[in-house]
Amino acid sequence: MIQRLYPYKHLLMSLMFVIVALCATSCDEDDDNYYDSYSSPLIGEWYSPETDTYFDFDGDGDGVYEDAYGDEYDFTWSAGSGWLNVYFYDGTVWNFSWSFAPNGCLQLYNTGTGYTTVYWRQ
């Protein structure tokens, strides 16, 4: 049997190389993605007294936004080092740049409106 496979030796070796290369490829998520409570400083409830709004970021990538009228909107989110995208279920997407002030508050700069809102951890 081995002698019959000898003419295909190069083909078999190439196929084995491809299989090994595919098995060795990493499937890790993007390092800049903060979806779990172990890596994201955004996880938790945040309140803005200036706009009377709330953000609640869960570690599983879900969240709830409450506007000044008390209406709640579910969303999913993704974030990285300095960026945050909020995806509402109606198709609306809010894009932010985020940072922490020295006093610990969260500053969200809305890249669409050009406005910064300050949030405090609840």
N, C-alpha and C positions, 0 to 999 in steps of 0.2 A: 504494500500500500504506500509506503514512504517513497518508493522509487517512482510510483505513478504521480505523486505530488511534486517531485523534484522540478519538473519544468515550470511549475507555478510558484516556485520558491520566492521569487521577487515580489510577486503579487501578494502572496500570503504575508510576507514580511511587511509590505506596505500597509496592508489591511490591519495587521497587529499594531503597527506604529500609530495609525489613525485612532484605533480603539484606545490605546494607552493615552494618547494626547487628549481625547475627549474625556476620559475618566479623571485626568489630572487637572482639568479646567475648574477653576473656582466658581462657585455659584453664590458667593456672598453678595448681599445687597450693597448698594452704593454707600461708601463710608460717610458721605455727607448727609445721609438720610436719617432723621431722628424720629422713629416711630414708636419706640418702646420707652418705658419709664426709666430704664437704666441709662439711656443716653441723651434724653431730651430735657433741657431745662425749662421747656415750655409746658410740660405736663402739669395740669392743675387748673384751678379756677382763677380767673383774672377779672378785675373790675376797674372800670374807668369812671371816676367821679365827674370828670368834665363832660362826658357824653352819656353817662348813666347806662352804659352797656357792659355786658359780660361776655367773656369767652371761656369755655370749658374745653380744654384739650385732653383727650384720653390717650393712654399709651398705646392703644390699638389702632390709632389713626382716625378715630371718629371724634366728633365734638358737637357742641351746641353753642350757638350765638344767641344772646338775648338782647333785643334792642331796647330803646328808652321807653317804649310803650308796653314792655313786658311780653312781646311776642318772641317765641323761640323758633330757631331755624337750625335743623340738623345739617351737618356737613362732614366731609372727610378732609384730612389735611396731610400735607407733607412739608417737611422743613429740613433745612440744612444749616450750615454755618453762615448765619446772617440773612437767610431767605426763608420765607414762609408762604405757602400757597394754600388757600382755603377754597374748597370745592363744595358749593351748595348743591342740593339735590335738584334745584330748578335749572341748573346749568350755569349759574353765575359763578365766576371765579374772582377771588380777591387775591392780589399779589402784594406781599409786604417785604420790606427789609426790617429786620428786628435787631435790637440790641438791649442791653441792660444798662441803666444809669447807675452811678455809684451808690445811690440809695436803695438799689434793688428793684426798682420798678422796671417794667417791660415797656419799651418804646417800639410801637409799630408804625412804620412809615408806609403808608399806602402808595405804591408806585403809580397807581392809576389817578388818584386825586391829588397827590403831592402833600397830603396832610399827615401829621404825626399825632397819634393818640397814645397817651400814657396810661398803662394798666398796673394795678397793684394786686399782688397775690392775696387771695382770700383764704 
